[in-house]
């Protein structure tokens, strides 16, 4: 039984190394992580941030049409904002949870002392 627990822990360690990819630790801090968004260049990054800001302004302000007086291009590309959000979803980690779930379904005694 003890050998089985050790094997299960090793399997969990291997899975975690394979799947925990969304958050990367900052090298000089152990309690802070970064999450990556992918953009082609600074222009695209600015475009994404601008769309996020405009969307937030519209969501918060009942008088959002006033945005047109201060911002040149008032159109909002919601697809760009949603694309960034999808990049931040921890898909690999969800796969890890699914693997752990499958292990528990096959052997419910894994967590027993």
C-alpha positions as CSV (number, residue, x, y, z in Angstrom):
1,X,0.0,0.0,0.0
2,X,2.8,2.4,0.9
3,X,4.6,1.8,-2.4
4,X,1.3,2.5,-4.2
5,X,1.0,5.9,-2.4
6,X,4.6,6.8,-3.4
7,X,3.9,5.9,-7.0
8,X,0.7,8.0,-6.9
9,X,2.6,11.0,-5.5
10,X,5.3,10.6,-8.2
11,X,2.6,10.5,-10.9
12,X,1.0,13.7,-9.4
13,X,4.5,15.4,-9.4
14,X,5.0,14.4,-13.1
15,X,1.6,15.7,-14.0
16,X,2.0,19.0,-12.2
17,X,5.4,19.6,-13.9
18,X,3.7,18.9,-17.3
19,X,0.6,20.9,-16.8
20,X,1.3,23.9,-14.5
21,X,2.3,26.3,-17.3
22,X,0.0,29.4,-17.1
23,X,1.7,31.0,-14.1
24,X,5.4,31.5,-14.1
25,X,7.2,32.5,-10.9
26,X,9.1,35.7,-10.8
27,X,12.7,34.7,-10.1
28,X,13.3,37.1,-7.2
29,X,10.0,36.5,-5.5
30,X,8.4,33.2,-4.5
31,X,4.9,34.5,-4.0
32,X,4.4,36.4,-7.2
33,X,3.7,35.0,-10.7
34,X,3.3,36.3,-14.2
35,X,0.8,35.2,-16.8
36,X,1.6,35.7,-20.5
37,X,-0.4,37.3,-23.3
38,X,0.9,37.0,-26.8
39,X,1.0,40.0,-29.1
40,X,2.8,40.7,-32.4
41,X,4.3,44.1,-31.4
42,X,3.8,47.2,-29.3
43,X,1.1,48.5,-31.6
44,X,-1.0,45.4,-31.1
45,X,-0.4,45.6,-27.3
46,X,-1.6,49.2,-27.3
47,X,-4.6,48.3,-29.4
48,X,-5.6,45.5,-27.0
49,X,-5.1,47.7,-23.9
50,X,-7.0,50.5,-25.5
51,X,-10.0,48.2,-26.3
52,X,-10.0,46.9,-22.8
53,X,-10.1,50.4,-21.4
54,X,-12.9,51.6,-23.7
55,X,-14.9,48.5,-22.8
56,X,-14.5,49.2,-19.1
57,X,-15.5,52.8,-19.5
58,X,-18.6,51.7,-21.3
59,X,-19.4,49.2,-18.7
60,X,-19.0,51.7,-15.8
61,X,-20.3,54.9,-17.2
62,X,-24.0,55.5,-18.1
63,X,-22.9,58.5,-20.0
64,X,-20.5,56.5,-22.2
65,X,-21.3,58.3,-25.4
66,X,-19.2,61.1,-23.9
67,X,-16.2,58.9,-24.6
68,X,-16.4,60.1,-28.2
69,X,-15.3,63.6,-27.2
70,X,-12.0,62.4,-25.7
71,X,-11.0,59.3,-27.7
72,X,-10.3,59.4,-31.5
73,X,-11.4,55.9,-32.3
74,X,-14.4,55.0,-30.2
75,X,-15.1,51.6,-31.8
76,X,-14.3,48.6,-29.5
77,X,-13.1,45.3,-30.9
78,X,-14.6,43.0,-28.2
79,X,-13.1,40.0,-30.0
80,X,-9.6,41.3,-29.2
81,X,-10.5,41.6,-25.6
82,X,-12.0,38.1,-25.5
83,X,-8.9,36.7,-27.2
84,X,-6.7,38.0,-24.4
85,X,-9.1,36.6,-21.9
86,X,-8.8,33.2,-23.5
87,X,-5.0,33.4,-23.4
88,X,-5.2,33.8,-19.7
89,X,-7.5,30.8,-19.1
90,X,-5.4,28.1,-17.3
91,X,-6.2,25.3,-19.8
92,X,-3.2,23.2,-18.9
93,X,-4.1,23.3,-15.3
94,X,-7.6,22.3,-16.0
95,X,-6.2,19.3,-17.9
96,X,-4.2,18.5,-14.8
97,X,-7.3,18.6,-12.6
98,X,-9.0,16.2,-15.1
99,X,-6.0,13.8,-14.9
100,X,-6.2,13.9,-11.1
101,X,-9.9,13.3,-11.3
102,X,-9.4,10.3,-13.5
103,X,-6.8,8.9,-11.1
104,X,-9.3,9.3,-8.2
105,X,-12.1,7.7,-10.2
106,X,-9.9,4.7,-11.0
107,X,-8.5,4.4,-7.4
108,X,-10.6,6.3,-4.8
109,X,-8.3,5.1,-2.0
110,X,-5.4,7.3,-3.3
111,X,-6.0,10.0,-0.7
112,X,-6.7,7.7,2.2
113,X,-4.1,7.6,5.0
